[in-house]
Amino acid sequence: MGPLMNDSRAKEYARSYNDEKYIIASFYKFVPISNLDKLQNTLYHICRDLGIAGTILLADEGINGTIAGTRNSIKHFYQWLCDQPNLNRLQIKYSEDTSIPFHRLKVRIKKEIVTMGEPGIDPTSDVGTYVDPLDWNLLLKEDNTVVIDTRNHYEVEIGTFDKALNPRTNSFREFPAWVAGTLEKMPNINKESKIGKFLQIIRHQPLGLTLFFVIVFIIFIGFFFERNLALLIDQHQTYLFIDTFRIITVIGDATWWLVIFVIGLSVSLLGPRLPILEKHEEKFKRYKSIFLYLILSCVVSGILHHIIKIIVGRYRPRYLFTEDLYGFSPFNFDIAMNSFPSGHSQTIFSICVALSIIYPKHLILFLLLAIMVGVSRIMILAHFPSDVIFGAYLGIVTAILLNRYYFRVLLSKQK
């Protein structure tokens, strides 16, 4: 933790209030905290001066609390939290009541903010995989998904997810014994879900080795098949055939995708500024990250695609029929003439893979869309198969790397 406020500064957050309703705020965060005694004293005086009641627990592993006060008092408490390093991303859940449900204020130092009684557990580093709410129902349908309701028995009886296991514990302290005695003996507990496997591939696939096999493959098909394939397609084209694929190929045009994403990004930036949408600020933050991720996946892979296209300078298939040109003209700045790699394939695969990472339950749909566009580029003789394959690879790798090294962390912070 960084420096804390002294009592005089803490009192600056105290105000007089006229609110009729009271706000109940619940929050917790696993984060390393030092100087617990000083933080305890500061929190107590701030809450006391703001007229806030409730309980706040502090431990080396983080903070956990449920407090209540007037709307303004909770607002000023939140503003104080935002000024504190490590606590400024703490998310608070709110509810309302006509009176304060707590009779006094308690700020206590504990060994754990969630009592497990198990030494060696570090909740600040030993974390799982965040599941987007949109993917939750899909996970529930998988046969090897096990849902455990870790709330106490009374809360589970009020309502829980269908087929969720109820450990019938009265506190978290009883949970480790239940895991050792029951959970670890279940036959399918160590089986990974399909979505989990997909996320693991995204995060750990050795992309350098994959690039080697892609290059070897496109050299092979380029040398043995592509010229004859282009001649074969040209001989069997019909008006219906070509018009159908020309409609499909438009889906891979980067321009209109970028227009949609920029509009979405603008809405996510401006939305929270409207009073009626203030309560959805966290959702807008997540959508902002999603649209920014989609834009960068498309733009970054697009820049790389243009650089490679100029360097390689491969003639498009149509020049085989109009000017009998088949091969390469390196460092050719006539982009319209250059074929390798396919820009439409790069665009659609970067977008569809990025969307699959965000919404894995639609993985098959997104990839089918991308493959259709890639095939259309071959069928209308805009590209050779190797152009499409490498364009697709470029888009896939860009989306994966942006997610792996930046956006996965950013999106996980905005749960």
BAROMAR-837279 format. One record per residue (C-alpha): residue number from 1; x, y, z. Coordinates in pm, 1 decimal. Layout:
BEGIN
(atom NUM, (X, Y, Z)),
...
***
This chain:
BEGIN
(atom 1, (0.0, 0.0, 0.0)),
(atom 2, (110.4, 357.6, -62.6)),
(atom 3, (89.4, 648.0, 181.5)),
(atom 4, (-239.3, 689.8, 365.8)),
(atom 5, (-424.5, 1002.4, 468.8)),
(atom 6, (-372.9, 1146.4, 812.3)),
(atom 7, (-675.0, 1225.9, 1029.1)),
(atom 8, (-691.2, 1589.7, 922.4)),
(atom 9, (-706.6, 1498.3, 553.7)),
(atom 10, (-955.8, 1222.1, 626.1)),
(atom 11, (-1192.2, 1473.4, 782.7)),
(atom 12, (-1194.7, 1668.9, 457.3)),
(atom 13, (-1406.8, 1388.7, 315.2)),
(atom 14, (-1673.0, 1438.2, 581.9)),
(atom 15, (-1978.3, 1640.5, 475.0)),
(atom 16, (-2331.5, 1715.6, 588.0)),
(atom 17, (-2603.0, 1515.7, 416.8)),
(atom 18, (-2977.0, 1541.4, 348.9)),
(atom 19, (-3037.3, 1209.4, 170.8)),
(atom 20, (-3354.4, 1021.8, 257.4)),
(atom 21, (-3230.5, 680.7, 142.6)),
(atom 22, (-2925.6, 497.1, 265.7)),
(atom 23, (-2678.9, 311.8, 46.6)),
(atom 24, (-2540.6, -29.1, 140.1)),
(atom 25, (-2201.1, -92.6, -21.0)),
(atom 26, (-2031.0, -433.5, -37.4)),
(atom 27, (-1676.9, -477.1, -160.9)),
(atom 28, (-1368.0, -695.0, -143.8)),
(atom 29, (-1035.7, -722.1, -318.2)),
(atom 30, (-745.5, -960.7, -286.7)),
(atom 31, (-438.2, -738.1, -293.5)),
(atom 32, (-118.3, -732.0, -85.6)),
(atom 33, (-154.7, -476.0, 195.4)),
(atom 34, (114.5, -355.9, 432.2)),
(atom 35, (91.3, -117.0, 732.8)),
(atom 36, (-241.9, -267.2, 836.2)),
(atom 37, (-255.8, -77.6, 1167.6)),
(atom 38, (-231.1, 259.2, 995.6)),
(atom 39, (-488.4, 165.0, 731.9)),
(atom 40, (-723.6, 40.2, 1005.2)),
(atom 41, (-697.0, 369.1, 1192.8)),
(atom 42, (-747.1, 577.5, 876.9)),
(atom 43, (-1048.7, 378.7, 759.8)),
(atom 44, (-1210.3, 397.2, 1103.2)),
(atom 45, (-1181.4, 775.0, 1126.7)),
(atom 46, (-1299.1, 833.2, 769.3)),
(atom 47, (-1607.1, 615.1, 813.3)),
(atom 48, (-1683.3, 758.3, 1157.4)),
(atom 49, (-1663.7, 1117.9, 1031.3)),
(atom 50, (-1881.5, 1031.4, 731.7)),
(atom 51, (-2145.4, 866.3, 951.5)),
(atom 52, (-2086.6, 523.5, 797.2)),
(atom 53, (-2163.1, 201.5, 988.0)),
(atom 54, (-2079.7, -160.3, 907.6)),
(atom 55, (-1779.8, -392.1, 909.7)),
(atom 56, (-1448.8, -373.3, 723.2)),
(atom 57, (-1196.9, -657.1, 745.7)),
(atom 58, (-828.8, -606.9, 665.4)),
(atom 59, (-557.8, -868.4, 614.7)),
(atom 60, (-224.5, -905.2, 443.5)),
(atom 61, (-414.9, -1057.5, 150.8)),
(atom 62, (-668.9, -775.6, 99.1)),
(atom 63, (-983.0, -594.4, 212.7)),
(atom 64, (-1345.1, -706.5, 259.0)),
(atom 65, (-1634.6, -498.7, 381.9)),
(atom 66, (-2003.2, -418.9, 392.8)),
(atom 67, (-2092.3, -66.9, 501.7)),
(atom 68, (-2392.8, 164.9, 490.2)),
(atom 69, (-2446.7, 538.8, 493.4)),
(atom 70, (-2603.2, 825.5, 302.4)),
(atom 71, (-2550.3, 849.9, -69.8)),
(atom 72, (-2300.7, 1133.4, -30.1)),
(atom 73, (-2110.2, 961.6, 248.9)),
(atom 74, (-2063.4, 645.3, 41.9)),
(atom 75, (-1965.7, 860.1, -256.4)),
(atom 76, (-1693.7, 1034.4, -56.9)),
(atom 77, (-1574.0, 703.1, 85.8)),
(atom 78, (-1542.0, 568.3, -268.5)),
(atom 79, (-1352.3, 881.9, -373.5)),
(atom 80, (-1109.2, 822.0, -91.1)),
(atom 81, (-1059.2, 461.0, -202.8)),
(atom 82, (-984.6, 581.5, -555.8)),
(atom 83, (-698.1, 789.9, -415.4)),
(atom 84, (-530.5, 485.0, -262.7)),
(atom 85, (-279.2, 279.1, -464.6)),
(atom 86, (-391.3, -84.4, -507.7)),
(atom 87, (-746.2, -1.5, -396.3)),
(atom 88, (-842.0, 235.2, -677.9)),
(atom 89, (-978.1, -49.1, -896.6)),
(atom 90, (-1190.8, -193.0, -619.2)),
(atom 91, (-1546.5, -254.9, -739.6)),
(atom 92, (-1838.8, -186.0, -508.1)),
(atom 93, (-2186.6, -339.2, -528.4)),
(atom 94, (-2468.5, -114.0, -408.8)),
(atom 95, (-2819.5, -155.4, -271.6)),
(atom 96, (-3063.8, 82.0, -100.2)),
(atom 97, (-3262.2, 90.4, 222.6)),
(atom 98, (-3466.1, 344.5, 417.6)),
(atom 99, (-3247.3, 299.6, 725.3)),
(atom 100, (-2894.1, 193.6, 810.9)),
(atom 101, (-2900.6, -183.1, 880.2)),
(atom 102, (-2587.1, -172.0, 1098.3)),
(atom 103, (-2573.1, -37.5, 1452.4)),
(atom 104, (-2203.2, 40.4, 1473.7)),
(atom 105, (-1875.6, 61.1, 1285.2)),
(atom 106, (-1605.6, -209.3, 1304.4)),
(atom 107, (-1270.4, -206.8, 1124.6)),
(atom 108, (-1077.7, -521.2, 1214.2)),
(atom 109, (-747.3, -681.1, 1122.9)),
(atom 110, (-774.6, -1054.6, 1050.1)),
(atom 111, (-543.9, -1328.9, 924.6)),
(atom 112, (-770.2, -1374.6, 619.4)),
(atom 113, (-1049.7, -1167.0, 469.8)),
(atom 114, (-1220.4, -1493.0, 366.0)),
(atom 115, (-1143.5, -1753.3, 629.8)),
(atom 116, (-1018.6, -2080.7, 480.7)),
(atom 117, (-777.7, -2185.4, 753.8)),
(atom 118, (-535.8, -2329.4, 498.0)),
(atom 119, (-171.9, -2211.2, 512.2)),
(atom 120, (7.3, -2149.7, 183.4)),
(atom 121, (-295.1, -2014.9, -5.7)),
(atom 122, (-220.3, -1685.6, -183.6)),
(atom 123, (-543.7, -1544.8, -331.3)),
(atom 124, (-350.8, -1250.6, -478.8)),
(atom 125, (-170.6, -1481.8, -723.6)),
(atom 126, (-349.9, -1820.8, -727.5)),
(atom 127, (-646.7, -1723.1, -941.7)),
(atom 128, (-861.4, -1897.8, -1198.3)),
(atom 129, (-990.7, -1805.0, -1544.3)),
(atom 130, (-1251.0, -1530.3, -1568.5)),
(atom 131, (-1570.2, -1643.3, -1742.6)),
(atom 132, (-1772.2, -1381.1, -1923.9)),
(atom 133, (-2139.8, -1380.1, -1814.2)),
(atom 134, (-2236.7, -1443.9, -2175.4)),
(atom 135, (-2040.5, -1771.7, -2167.1)),
(atom 136, (-2166.0, -1891.9, -1829.6)),
(atom 137, (-2475.4, -2072.2, -1957.6)),
(atom 138, (-2266.2, -2251.0, -2220.6)),
(atom 139, (-2030.5, -2380.5, -1954.2)),
(atom 140, (-2324.2, -2507.3, -1750.4)),
(atom 141, (-2435.4, -2722.9, -2044.0)),
(atom 142, (-2102.5, -2904.9, -2073.8)),
(atom 143, (-2107.7, -3253.6, -1922.1)),
(atom 144, (-1773.5, -3210.9, -1745.9)),
(atom 145, (-1857.6, -2875.5, -1586.4)),
(atom 146, (-1895.2, -2892.6, -1208.1)),
(atom 147, (-2061.8, -2598.8, -1034.4)),
(atom 148, (-2009.7, -2565.1, -658.9)),
(atom 149, (-2211.4, -2315.5, -459.8)),
(atom 150, (-1967.1, -2212.3, -187.4)),
(atom 151, (-2212.6, -1993.8, 2.6)),
(atom 152, (-2338.5, -2115.0, 336.8)),
(atom 153, (-2620.3, -2367.2, 348.7)),
(atom 154, (-2886.3, -2108.3, 432.4)),
(atom 155, (-2802.4, -1892.8, 128.3)),
(atom 156, (-2795.7, -2193.9, -104.6)),
(atom 157, (-3143.7, -2294.7, 7.6)),
(atom 158, (-3275.3, -1951.9, -96.1)),
(atom 159, (-3164.9, -2005.1, -455.8)),
(atom 160, (-2882.6, -2155.6, -659.9)),
(atom 161, (-2788.4, -2270.5, -1012.5)),
(atom 162, (-2944.9, -2583.7, -1157.3)),
(atom 163, (-2740.1, -2896.9, -1073.3)),
(atom 164, (-2499.2, -2697.7, -857.1)),
(atom 165, (-2334.6, -2896.5, -578.8)),
(atom 166, (-2418.1, -2785.5, -226.3)),
(atom 167, (-2129.8, -2864.7, 13.8)),
(atom 168, (-2368.8, -2784.5, 304.3)),
(atom 169, (-2102.0, -2579.0, 477.0)),
(atom 170, (-2171.8, -2311.6, 734.0)),
(atom 171, (-1852.3, -2116.6, 660.1)),
(atom 172, (-1555.5, -2116.7, 422.8)),
(atom 173, (-1344.4, -2279.7, 691.7)),
(atom 174, (-1536.2, -2604.6, 629.1)),
(atom 175, (-1484.2, -2593.8, 252.4)),
(atom 176, (-1126.0, -2737.0, 228.2)),
(atom 177, (-1233.9, -3051.7, 415.6)),
(atom 178, (-1526.9, -3096.6, 175.6)),
(atom 179, (-1293.1, -3060.6, -124.0)),
(atom 180, (-1054.7, -3323.4, 15.6)),
(atom 181, (-1332.0, -3563.6, 110.6)),
(atom 182, (-1574.4, -3526.0, -180.1)),
(atom 183, (-1465.3, -3310.7, -472.6)),
(atom 184, (-1129.3, -3472.4, -543.9)),
(atom 185, (-1294.0, -3816.5, -565.2)),
(atom 186, (-1531.9, -3716.2, -845.4)),
(atom 187, (-1441.8, -3895.8, -1173.7)),
(atom 188, (-1469.9, -3597.2, -1409.3)),
(atom 189, (-1329.0, -3324.5, -1187.9)),
(atom 190, (-995.0, -3305.4, -1369.6)),
(atom 191, (-1142.4, -3300.4, -1719.7)),
(atom 192, (-1100.8, -2965.7, -1890.0)),
(atom 193, (-1396.4, -2805.7, -2065.9)),
(atom 194, (-1389.3, -2737.5, -2439.5)),
(atom 195, (-1391.1, -2364.9, -2376.2)),
(atom 196, (-1107.4, -2410.0, -2128.0)),
(atom 197, (-903.7, -2600.3, -2387.9)),
(atom 198, (-963.5, -2325.7, -2644.3)),
(atom 199, (-847.8, -2058.5, -2399.5)),
(atom 200, (-535.8, -2261.6, -2320.0)),
(atom 201, (-450.3, -2287.2, -2690.9)),
(atom 202, (-492.4, -1912.1, -2728.2)),
(atom 203, (-261.8, -1842.6, -2436.6)),
(atom 204, (10.1, -2103.1, -2484.8)),
(atom 205, (23.8, -2210.8, -2851.3)),
(atom 206, (386.8, -2186.8, -2976.7)),
(atom 207, (326.2, -1948.1, -3266.3)),
(atom 208, (682.9, -1964.2, -3400.9)),
(atom 209, (657.9, -2337.8, -3465.8)),
(atom 210, (316.9, -2287.6, -3624.3)),
(atom 211, (462.8, -2025.1, -3859.8)),
(atom 212, (723.5, -2274.6, -3980.9)),
(atom 213, (457.8, -2530.4, -4077.2)),
(atom 214, (242.5, -2264.5, -4243.1)),
(atom 215, (530.7, -2146.7, -4461.7)),
(atom 216, (626.3, -2502.9, -4558.5)),
(atom 217, (263.3, -2579.1, -4647.9)),
(atom 218, (205.5, -2268.6, -4862.2)),
(atom 219, (533.8, -2326.9, -5049.1)),
(atom 220, (422.6, -2683.6, -5119.3)),
(atom 221, (77.0, -2595.6, -5252.2)),
(atom 222, (213.6, -2290.8, -5436.4)),
(atom 223, (465.9, -2501.5, -5623.6)),
(atom 224, (242.6, -2799.5, -5709.3)),
(atom 225, (-123.8, -2690.9, -5720.4)),
(atom 226, (-209.9, -2321.4, -5736.4)),
(atom 227, (-155.9, -2241.3, -6102.9)),
(atom 228, (-359.8, -2541.2, -6219.6)),
(atom 229, (-629.1, -2469.9, -5958.9)),
(atom 230, (-670.5, -2111.9, -6085.3)),
(atom 231, (-704.2, -2238.9, -6443.9)),
(atom 232, (-962.4, -2495.9, -6333.9)),
(atom 233, (-1173.4, -2237.6, -6146.9)),
(atom 234, (-1163.6, -2000.8, -6445.5)),
(atom 235, (-1292.4, -2271.0, -6677.4)),
(atom 236, (-1591.1, -2360.4, -6458.4)),
(atom 237, (-1715.3, -2022.1, -6341.3)),
(atom 238, (-2079.6, -1922.7, -6401.4)),
(atom 239, (-2253.8, -1592.3, -6339.9)),
(atom 240, (-2450.4, -1731.4, -6041.7)),
(atom 241, (-2135.4, -1891.6, -5906.9)),
(atom 242, (-1923.4, -1577.8, -5925.9)),
(atom 243, (-2197.5, -1341.1, -5803.1)),
(atom 244, (-2261.2, -1553.3, -5492.8)),
(atom 245, (-1897.2, -1546.3, -5389.6)),
(atom 246, (-1865.7, -1175.4, -5468.1)),
(atom 247, (-2141.5, -1108.6, -5216.3)),
(atom 248, (-1970.3, -1324.5, -4953.7)),
(atom 249, (-1631.5, -1164.3, -5012.0)),
(atom 250, (-1763.4, -818.8, -4917.0)),
(atom 251, (-1783.1, -940.5, -4556.4)),
(atom 252, (-1403.2, -934.9, -4547.3)),
(atom 253, (-1375.5, -565.0, -4635.3)),
(atom 254, (-1202.0, -394.1, -4342.1)),
(atom 255, (-1363.7, -54.9, -4403.3)),
(atom 256, (-1713.7, -124.2, -4283.4)),
(atom 257, (-1590.9, -337.0, -3992.0)),
(atom 258, (-1376.3, -46.0, -3872.5)),
(atom 259, (-1669.7, 193.8, -3908.4)),
(atom 260, (-1882.7, -32.1, -3686.3)),
(atom 261, (-1605.0, -72.4, -3426.8)),
(atom 262, (-1527.6, 300.8, -3415.7)),
(atom 263, (-1897.5, 377.2, -3362.6)),
(atom 264, (-1908.5, 116.2, -3085.0)),
(atom 265, (-1595.3, 260.9, -2923.9)),
(atom 266, (-1741.8, 612.5, -2940.4)),
(atom 267, (-2065.5, 498.5, -2774.6)),
(atom 268, (-1873.4, 317.5, -2499.7)),
(atom 269, (-1671.6, 634.4, -2432.3)),
(atom 270, (-1966.6, 874.0, -2434.7)),
(atom 271, (-2230.9, 648.2, -2275.6)),
(atom 272, (-2115.7, 678.3, -1910.8)),
(atom 273, (-2131.4, 1057.7, -1938.4)),
(atom 274, (-2508.2, 1045.9, -1976.0)),
(atom 275, (-2678.0, 1059.1, -1633.9)),
(atom 276, (-2926.5, 788.1, -1727.6)),
(atom 277, (-2640.2, 546.0, -1810.2)),
(atom 278, (-2401.5, 624.4, -1523.9)),
(atom 279, (-2489.6, 303.7, -1339.4)),
(atom 280, (-2362.0, 100.4, -1636.1)),
(atom 281, (-2015.1, 256.3, -1627.5)),
(atom 282, (-1833.8, -74.2, -1570.0)),
(atom 283, (-2010.9, -236.1, -1864.6)),
(atom 284, (-1912.7, 55.4, -2086.3)),
(atom 285, (-1550.1, 18.1, -1973.3)),
(atom 286, (-1553.0, -345.0, -2078.8)),
(atom 287, (-1713.5, -266.7, -2415.4)),
(atom 288, (-1452.1, 5.6, -2467.6)),
(atom 289, (-1178.1, -253.9, -2421.2)),
(atom 290, (-1355.6, -498.3, -2653.5)),
(atom 291, (-1396.1, -246.6, -2937.2)),
(atom 292, (-1039.3, -122.8, -2892.8)),
(atom 293, (-918.0, -483.4, -2909.1)),
(atom 294, (-1115.5, -547.1, -3229.2)),
(atom 295, (-990.8, -224.5, -3391.1)),
(atom 296, (-625.7, -294.6, -3308.4)),
(atom 297, (-651.4, -658.7, -3419.9)),
(atom 298, (-778.8, -540.8, -3755.3)),
(atom 299, (-545.9, -239.9, -3796.9)),
(atom 300, (-221.0, -398.2, -3673.9)),
(atom 301, (-264.9, -710.6, -3887.3)),
(atom 302, (-366.5, -483.0, -4177.2)),
(atom 303, (-44.2, -281.1, -4153.1)),
(atom 304, (163.5, -600.3, -4146.4)),
(atom 305, (-33.8, -734.3, -4441.2)),
(atom 306, (41.4, -425.8, -4653.7)),
(atom 307, (413.7, -435.4, -4566.7)),
(atom 308, (441.9, -803.1, -4662.0)),
(atom 309, (233.6, -748.8, -4975.5)),
(atom 310, (473.0, -478.3, -5100.0)),
(atom 311, (784.7, -681.3, -5019.0)),
(atom 312, (664.4, -1006.3, -5179.2)),
(atom 313, (492.2, -849.9, -5480.2)),
(atom 314, (309.6, -1158.2, -5602.2)),
(atom 315, (86.2, -1119.9, -5908.7)),
(atom 316, (-285.9, -1176.0, -5857.8)),
(atom 317, (-448.3, -1472.0, -6038.0)),
(atom 318, (-626.0, -1246.2, -6290.1)),
(atom 319, (-291.7, -1144.4, -6440.8)),
(atom 320, (-239.0, -1509.3, -6532.1)),
(atom 321, (-531.3, -1478.7, -6776.0)),
(atom 322, (-498.2, -1118.1, -6893.1)),
(atom 323, (-119.4, -1079.6, -6924.6)),
(atom 324, (12.1, -1433.3, -6871.2)),
(atom 325, (194.5, -1320.8, -6554.2)),
(atom 326, (251.9, -1574.7, -6280.2)),
(atom 327, (512.3, -1521.2, -6012.2)),
(atom 328, (660.2, -1232.1, -5818.2)),
(atom 329, (768.5, -871.5, -5859.9)),
(atom 330, (928.9, -786.0, -5521.8)),
(atom 331, (891.9, -437.5, -5372.6)),
(atom 332, (598.6, -358.1, -5595.7)),
(atom 333, (404.7, -61.5, -5452.7)),
(atom 334, (103.3, -124.7, -5675.5)),
(atom 335, (-111.1, -281.1, -5399.4)),
(atom 336, (-395.1, -360.5, -5641.3)),
(atom 337, (-159.2, -586.2, -5835.7)),
(atom 338, (-13.6, -766.2, -5533.8)),
(atom 339, (-175.3, -1085.2, -5412.3)),
(atom 340, (21.0, -1218.8, -5113.1)),
(atom 341, (-116.7, -1218.9, -4845.8)),
(atom 342, (-493.9, -1178.4, -4875.7)),
(atom 343, (-616.6, -861.1, -4703.7)),
(atom 344, (-977.0, -978.3, -4679.6)),
(atom 345, (-864.6, -1302.9, -4515.6)),
(atom 346, (-635.9, -1116.4, -4276.0)),
(atom 347, (-922.4, -884.5, -4179.5)),
(atom 348, (-1194.2, -1142.1, -4127.1)),
(atom 349, (-973.2, -1389.9, -3941.4)),
(atom 350, (-833.0, -1123.6, -3707.9)),
(atom 351, (-1186.8, -1009.9, -3624.7)),
(atom 352, (-1340.5, -1356.4, -3595.4)),
(atom 353, (-1060.2, -1494.4, -3378.9)),
(atom 354, (-1077.3, -1186.8, -3154.2)),
(atom 355, (-1454.6, -1233.6, -3124.0)),
(atom 356, (-1404.8, -1605.3, -3052.8)),
(atom 357, (-1168.2, -1520.0, -2768.5)),
(atom 358, (-1421.8, -1278.6, -2620.0)),
(atom 359, (-1726.4, -1500.4, -2685.7)),
(atom 360, (-1595.0, -1860.2, -2714.3)),
(atom 361, (-1941.0, -2014.7, -2729.9)),
(atom 362, (-1974.6, -1874.7, -3083.8)),
(atom 363, (-1633.3, -2006.4, -3194.2)),
(atom 364, (-1769.9, -2237.2, -3467.7)),
(atom 365, (-1993.2, -1966.0, -3614.9)),
(atom 366, (-1710.7, -1710.2, -3627.1)),
(atom 367, (-1463.0, -1951.0, -3785.9)),
(atom 368, (-1715.8, -2069.0, -4046.3)),
(atom 369, (-1776.1, -1706.1, -4144.1)),
(atom 370, (-1401.6, -1644.2, -4177.7)),
(atom 371, (-1347.7, -1961.2, -4383.6)),
(atom 372, (-1633.8, -1867.8, -4618.4)),
(atom 373, (-1472.2, -1530.8, -4688.9)),
(atom 374, (-1132.9, -1694.7, -4743.7)),
(atom 375, (-1280.5, -1945.8, -4990.1)),
(atom 376, (-1463.7, -1666.5, -5172.9)),
(atom 377, (-1131.5, -1488.2, -5238.8)),
(atom 378, (-1005.8, -1800.3, -5414.7)),
(atom 379, (-1326.3, -1865.9, -5607.9)),
(atom 380, (-1346.9, -1514.3, -5755.9)),
(atom 381, (-978.5, -1544.2, -5853.1)),
(atom 382, (-872.4, -1251.7, -5635.4)),
(atom 383, (-614.3, -1469.5, -5455.9)),
(atom 384, (-433.0, -1800.1, -5461.4)),
(atom 385, (-493.2, -2043.1, -5171.4)),
(atom 386, (-151.9, -1966.2, -5017.0)),
(atom 387, (-241.5, -1593.4, -5010.7)),
(atom 388, (-555.4, -1675.3, -4815.1)),
(atom 389, (-379.6, -1915.0, -4576.7)),
(atom 390, (-105.5, -1670.0, -4485.5)),
(atom 391, (-350.6, -1380.1, -4459.3)),
(atom 392, (-560.6, -1589.7, -4222.2)),
(atom 393, (-250.2, -1682.8, -4021.9)),
(atom 394, (-149.8, -1316.9, -3995.0)),
(atom 395, (-493.3, -1218.9, -3864.1)),
(atom 396, (-507.7, -1511.2, -3619.3)),
(atom 397, (-162.3, -1446.5, -3474.5)),
(atom 398, (-226.1, -1073.9, -3432.4)),
(atom 399, (-551.2, -1132.7, -3243.0)),
(atom 400, (-389.6, -1397.4, -3021.7)),
(atom 401, (-81.4, -1191.4, -2938.1)),
(atom 402, (-281.4, -877.9, -2858.5)),
(atom 403, (-499.0, -1085.1, -2627.5)),
(atom 404, (-210.0, -1278.6, -2475.3)),
(atom 405, (6.7, -981.3, -2381.8)),
(atom 406, (-237.6, -696.8, -2324.3)),
(atom 407, (-611.0, -731.7, -2362.9)),
(atom 408, (-655.9, -1050.3, -2156.2)),
(atom 409, (-516.1, -861.9, -1855.3)),
(atom 410, (-716.4, -549.2, -1933.2)),
(atom 411, (-1045.8, -734.6, -1975.8)),
(atom 412, (-988.6, -945.0, -1663.0)),
(atom 413, (-954.7, -625.0, -1458.1)),
(atom 414, (-1300.4, -517.2, -1574.0)),
(atom 415, (-1502.8, -816.6, -1466.9)),
***
